Amino acid sequence: QQRLMHAVLETGKKVIVCNFTGSAMNLSEAEEKADAVIQAWYPGSQGGKALANILFGEVSPSGKLPITFYRTLDELPDFTDYSMKGRTYRYLTEEPLYPFGYGLSYTTFEYSDLQLSKEKIKDMETLQVSVKVKNTGKMAGKEVVQLYVSDKTNAVMRPVNELKNFVKVELQPQEEKTVTMELNKRSFAWYNTKVNDWYAGSGTYEILIGSSSRDIRLTKTVELESTMKIPMEIHTNTTISELMENEKAKEVMKDLVDQMMANIGGGEEGSAASEAISQEMMIKMMENSPLRALRSFAGISTEEVQELIKKLKEAVK
């Protein structure tokens, strides 16, 4: 099939490549040399008639890619079989030939006036997202308006953008419509094994409206407040800085620091050594250290570290 396509493209004539496949293939040569490329998938017994209507301009194509097309096999990560056992993600290492959500038509569309129903929401609330879409061309057509969410909380590693909703809208030439989409908790959430549930962390999320995953037209941000509490895991590798982010654990650690400072200078109250180091300075020096490091840093035993962990766990319940 690739050799046939190459031979036809080398004739120098005008060529439209119609690709009948169920998944992505290398169309780099078609992109470079053909006048147009149509991804026809497997359209069934009436597919030829539908394709003819598109080729002769009876209807405007309006599909968008549900997958990404690569340029070369070198852009794909190494894997030995389709199941990709042991891999967490499928991804491309370079800019794709045709990104997820991509698709052209015989007309053009303009996006404007992105509106969010709220600037701040709680995770159990819904968010209404509306945007105006106008057909700026000379032919009737349909546009798939895509809504992506980008998690800016840095709570966990996630894709840069995630498709969370979309609407296909049909517009006559110069016609404009407002489309509305809804986002709920699951739109912002990821599955958190600590709570065995879907969890949306508190913080900023970017709402992106685009014609494809790489063609983002409008953006706004929303602040989300989580109503779920993540139980804090405390063990010997928990760092001091992690503990200081929890108010209850922070108080326990401050008591420990006070004891350590009292021991500086041989335990003499008001000694030059103890007065030279403040509580904040002591915490700053230890903040990147795990609790197990207190054995050397603070001179406490393994048993005392375990007792401290037990006390911290009780405090943060």
N, C-alpha and C positions, 0 to 999 in steps of 0.2 A: 504493500500500500504506500509506503514512504517512497519507494522507487518510482511508482506510477505517478504520484503527486509531483515528484521532482521532474520527471520527463515532461509532464504537461506544463509545468511552470516555466520550463526552459524553452518552450515554443515561442515566447515573446508575445503571445496573444493575451487578451483580457481574460482573466480566470477568476471564477468564484469557487472557492474550496468549500464543499459541504461535507462535514465530518460526521459520520454515523458511528459513534462509539458510546459505550456506557460509562467511560471514565476518561481521565486526562491522557493525552498523548503529546508528543513533541510536534508542535505546529509552528516552530520558529521560522522555517522556510516559507510556509504559507503566509505568515505575518509579514515577512519581508518582501515577498514577490507577488502575492495574489492581490487582486483588487478588493476582495472581501472574503471573510471567513464566516461560515455559518456552522454553529455546533447544533446538529440536528438530533443528537441522542439516538434512541430507538423509537421512532414515532408511530410505528404500527402500520396497518393496511391503508389508512387514509393519509399517511405521512407525506406521500408524494404530492397530493393535492394541496396540502397545507404549505409545503415547501414552495410549490409553484406560485401560490398566492403571495408569498413573501418575495420571491425572486422577481415577480412582475409588478411589484408595488401595489398589489390589491390591499394588503394590510401591512402595518408597520410591526416589525418584530419587537417583542417587549420582554423577552426572557432575560434572566440574570443567572450567572453561574453559581451553582450550589457547592462548587469545589474550586480549587485553584489549579491553573495550568502552569506547569514549569517550562523553562526554556530548554534546559538540558538535564539529563539524568544526574549530572554532577551536582546539581542544586539540591538533590534529595539526600537525606541522611542515609547512612549505610544501614541496611537491614537484610536479613537472609530470607524472609518470607513475608507474605502479605499481612499476617497477623501481627508482625512486629513485636513478638513476645518480649517482655521485659522493658519496653519503651513506654514512656508516659505520654509523649506528644508526637504528632506528625508535624513536620514543619519544613520550610524552605530556607536555605542558607543565603539566597540572593533575592533580588527583586523579581517577582514572578512575571511570566509572559502575560497572563490574564488573571487578575486577582479574584478572590472570592467576591461574589456579588456583581461582577462586571457584566456589561452587556450594552451594545449600541442599538439605536433605532433610527428610523427615517426622520425623526424630529428631535428637538432639543427641549430641555426642561430647566427651569430656573427655580431655586429654592429661596425662601425668605421668611422672616418673622417667626423665628423659633420661639415658642413660649412654653414655660413649665408652670403647672398649676401651683407649685410651692417651691420656695427656695430651700426650705428645711423640712425634712420628713423623719418620722420614726419608721423602723423597719417593718412594722405591721400595717403601715399606711400605703396607699397607692398614689402613684404620680401620673398625672395626665400630661402628655407631650403633644403639642400641636405645631404644625408647620404649613406654610403656604407653598403650593407647587403650581407653576404656570407652564403651559405648553407655549414655548416661544418660537416654534417652527411653523411650517405651512401644511402639516399633515396631522390628522388625528393619531393619537398614540397612547400607550400606557407606560407609566413609570412605576418602578418598584422603589418606594421610599424606604430606606433601611435605617433602623435605629440601633446604634451600638452603645455599649456602656464600657467605660474605662475606669477600673478601680485604682484610685490614687491614694488609698490608705496604707499601702505597703504592708498589709497584714499578712499576706501570703503571696507566693509567686503565681501570677495569673497571666493569660494572654493579654497583649496590649489593648485590644478591643474585642468585645464579645457581642455578637448579634443577639439582640433581645426582643426585637419586634420588627415587623415590616408591613407595609400596606401597598397594594397595587391600585393605582388610581388612573382612570381613563379620562383623557382631556382632549377636547377639540382644539384646533389652532387658536392661540391667544386666550384660551380659557384658563381660569385660575380656580383652584379649590383648596380648602383647608382640610388637611388630614390629621386625625387624632389617634394616638396610640397610648397604651397604658403600660406602666411598669409596676410590678409588685415586689414583695420581698425576694422571691426567687430570682428576679431580674438582677439583683445586686449580690446575691448570696453565693457561697461556695460550701461544699459539704465539709463540716468540721467534725473530725473524729473524736475530739474531746467532749463534745456534747451530743454526738450521734444525731446531728440534725443540720439543716441548712442554716448557715450563719452569715449575716451581712455585718461586717465590722463598721464601727463608727468612723466617720470621716468624710472626705470629699470624693465624689464620683463625677466623672465627666460624661455628659450626654452628647452623643455625636450623631448627626443626621447626614446621610450620604447617599450617593448613587451607586457606590460600591465600597468595599472595605478600605480601598486606597483612594477613594474620591469623596472625602468628607467635606461637606458644604457649610455646615453650621454647627456650633458647639455652645453648650452652657454647662454650668456646674450645679450640683445639688449637694447639700450637707445632709448626711444620714446619721441618725442616732440609733444605736442598737439597744434593744430592750433585753437582750440575752447576756448573761454573765458567763464568761469562760472561766471554769475552775483553774486556778493557778497551780501548775505542777512545780513542786519544790523537791529538789534532790541535791546531791552533792555537786552536780554540775550547773546548778542554777547560779547565775551571776548576781553580784551585789546590785548592779544597775537594774536588773529585772525586778529585784525585790523592792528597790526604792521607788518603782513606779506604782506599787500597791501601798496605799496609805496605812493599812493595818500592819503589813510586813515592815514597812518603813519605821514604824514606832519600835518594833522589836529590834531592828538593826541599830537604831539610835541608842537603845539601852546597852547593846553590846559594845558599840563604839565608846560610850561613856565609861564602861568598865575598862576597856583597853586604854583609854586616855588616863584613867586613874592609876593604871599600872606603869605608865611611862614615868621615867625618872625614879624608879624604885618605889613607886607608890606614894611618894611624898607630895602632898597636896600643895599646889602653888609653886612647884619646882619650875625652873627655867624651861626644861624640856617639855613639860606638860602644857605650859602657858604658850609655848611657841606654835603648837599644833591645835587648830580648832576642829570641831566636830565635822564641819564641811570639808576641811582639808583631808581629814582621815578617810571620809567616805569617798572623796574624789580619788585618793590613792588606791582604794580597793575596788572601785566600781566595775572594772572589767575582769575582776577575779571571781572564780567560782567559789562556792562555799567550802569546798574541800581545801582551798588554799589557806583558809583561816588557821589550819593546823600549824603552818609555818609562819604565816603573817602575824597571827595573833597569839601563837604559842599555846593553842588549846588542843586537847586530845581528840581522837576519832570519836570517842564516846560523847564528848561534849558537842562535837559537830552534829552528831545524830540527835542529841537532845535539843539543840537549836532548831534543827529541821522539824522536829516534832512540835516545838513551840510555835514555829512559823506556820505550820499547817493548821494548827488550832486557831491561830490568829486570823487567817484569811478565810475561814469557813463562812 
